[in-house]
Amino acid sequence: MSDNFKTDTFAQDAKFENEEVILRWFCPYRGYGFVVHPKIPEDIFVHFSVVNKSGCENLEPGDRLLCDISQKGNKYQITEIYKVDHIAKVREPEVLDGIVKWYNPIKGFGFVWSEEKKDDIFVHSSVLKRLGLQNLTPEQKVIMRVQKTRNGLEALDLMLGS
């Protein structure tokens, strides 16, 4: 970490290089997110174009980034990302039984209810295509391999139950 930071005041329109920050959140759909730095009192903005340029495809809260930060007035923004350390633990997919709530082949997705998780599980058309299926019908029983994503549980694979 550089020694460019002063503990009481910050230089106006400054650039801080090779700083380590922690991702608070990032939403690719919105195109931005925020990180935190122990010596900067505000959240630091990060735009998707900077994330894209770094080659990183997936950011999760808690990830550590080595980056450059620019300051304009009292606003801070990441201008370059050099390294991302993913600290989130990779969880193995779970196998769950479920019952189809609904599936819309025109929209290309649907949801399955899991009694074990007491939650809906997202099913994308790509999962069905791999199995040669076109549709799922309500109340149909399935067995799924699921994984937690930033948007909730998602089926990675499924088999039709009996």
C-alpha positions in Angstrom: 0.0 0.0 0.0 1.4 3.4 -0.9 2.2 6.1 1.7 0.3 8.8 -0.3 -2.5 8.9 2.2 -2.5 11.5 4.9 -4.5 10.6 8.0 -6.3 13.9 8.3 -6.7 15.5 4.8 -6.5 14.3 1.3 -5.0 16.2 -1.7 -7.5 17.4 -4.2 -7.5 15.8 -7.6 -5.0 13.1 -6.6 -4.2 9.6 -7.8 -3.3 6.8 -5.5 -1.5 3.8 -7.0 -1.3 0.1 -6.1 -3.9 0.4 -3.3 -5.6 -2.6 -1.8 -9.4 -2.3 -1.3 -12.2 -4.7 -0.4 -15.3 -5.0 -2.6 -18.4 -4.0 -0.8 -20.7 -4.9 -3.8 -20.8 -5.0 -7.5 -23.8 -5.4 -9.8 -23.0 -6.2 -13.4 -26.6 -5.4 -14.4 -26.3 -1.9 -13.1 -22.8 -1.6 -14.3 -21.1 -0.4 -11.1 -20.3 -1.1 -7.5 -18.4 0.1 -4.5 -15.2 -0.8 -2.6 -13.9 0.3 0.7 -10.4 1.4 1.8 -9.4 1.8 5.5 -8.1 5.3 5.0 -10.8 6.7 2.8 -14.0 7.7 4.6 -16.4 7.3 1.6 -17.2 4.2 -0.5 -15.1 4.2 -3.7 -16.9 3.9 -7.0 -16.0 1.2 -9.5 -17.4 1.1 -13.1 -18.0 -2.0 -15.1 -15.6 -0.8 -17.8 -12.7 -0.8 -15.4 -13.7 -4.3 -14.2 -14.0 -5.5 -17.9 -10.6 -4.0 -18.8 -9.0 -5.9 -16.0 -10.2 -9.2 -17.5 -12.1 -10.1 -14.3 -15.5 -11.8 -15.0 -16.8 -12.3 -11.6 -16.6 -10.2 -8.4 -18.0 -11.2 -5.1 -18.3 -9.1 -1.8 -15.2 -9.5 0.2 -12.8 -9.9 -2.8 -9.6 -7.9 -2.5 -8.5 -5.7 -5.4 -5.1 -4.1 -6.1 -5.9 -0.9 -8.0 -5.4 2.7 -8.7 -7.8 5.3 -7.2 -8.4 8.8 -8.5 -9.8 11.6 -6.4 -11.8 14.5 -7.8 -12.9 16.8 -4.9 -14.3 14.5 -2.3 -15.3 11.7 -4.8 -13.1 8.6 -5.3 -13.1 6.2 -8.3 -11.1 3.2 -9.3 -9.3 3.8 -12.5 -7.3 0.6 -13.0 -7.5 -2.9 -11.5 -4.3 -4.9 -11.4 -5.2 -8.0 -9.4 -8.2 -9.6 -7.8 -8.0 -12.0 -4.9 -11.2 -14.0 -4.6 -11.7 -14.8 -1.0 -15.3 -16.2 -1.2 -15.3 -19.9 -0.6 -16.4 -22.0 -3.5 -19.3 -24.2 -2.4 -20.0 -27.5 -3.9 -23.3 -27.8 -5.6 -26.1 -29.5 -3.6 -28.5 -32.1 -4.9 -32.1 -31.3 -4.2 -35.6 -32.6 -5.0 -38.0 -30.1 -6.3 -41.4 -29.5 -7.9 -41.8 -27.2 -10.9 -43.7 -24.1 -10.0 -43.7 -22.7 -13.6 -41.6 -22.6 -16.7 -42.0 -20.4 -19.7 -40.2 -21.6 -22.8 -40.7 -18.2 -24.6 -39.0 -16.4 -21.7 -36.5 -19.2 -21.4 -36.7 -19.7 -17.7 -38.8 -20.8 -14.8 -38.7 -21.8 -11.1 -38.7 -25.0 -9.1 -39.7 -25.1 -5.4 -37.4 -26.9 -3.0 -39.0 -28.2 0.1 -35.5 -28.7 1.7 -34.5 -25.1 1.1 -38.0 -23.6 1.4 -37.0 -21.5 -1.6 -37.5 -21.1 -5.3 -34.7 -22.3 -7.6 -34.1 -20.6 -10.9 -33.9 -22.8 -14.0 -32.6 -21.4 -17.3 -33.4 -22.8 -20.7 -29.8 -23.8 -21.3 -30.1 -26.5 -18.6 -33.1 -28.0 -20.4 -31.3 -27.7 -23.8 -28.4 -29.8 -22.6 -30.9 -32.5 -21.7 -32.8 -32.3 -24.9 -35.9 -31.0 -23.2 -38.1 -28.2 -24.4 -40.4 -27.5 -21.4 -41.2 -28.3 -17.8 -44.7 -28.6 -16.6 -46.1 -27.3 -13.3 -46.1 -29.9 -10.4 -43.5 -32.0 -12.3 -41.0 -33.6 -9.9 -37.3 -33.0 -10.6 -33.9 -33.7 -9.0 -31.4 -30.9 -9.4 -27.9 -30.0 -8.8 -28.0 -26.4 -7.5 -25.6 -23.7 -6.6 -25.9 -20.4 -4.7 -25.3 -17.4 -7.0 -25.5 -13.7 -6.2 -29.1 -13.8 -7.3 -30.1 -16.8 -5.3 -30.2 -20.6 -6.0 -29.8 -21.7 -9.6 -30.1 -25.2 -11.1 -26.9 -26.3 -12.8 -28.4 -29.6 -14.0 -31.6 -31.5 -13.5 -33.3 -34.9 -14.0 -36.9 -35.6 -14.3 -38.2 -37.3 -11.2 -40.8 -40.0 -10.9 
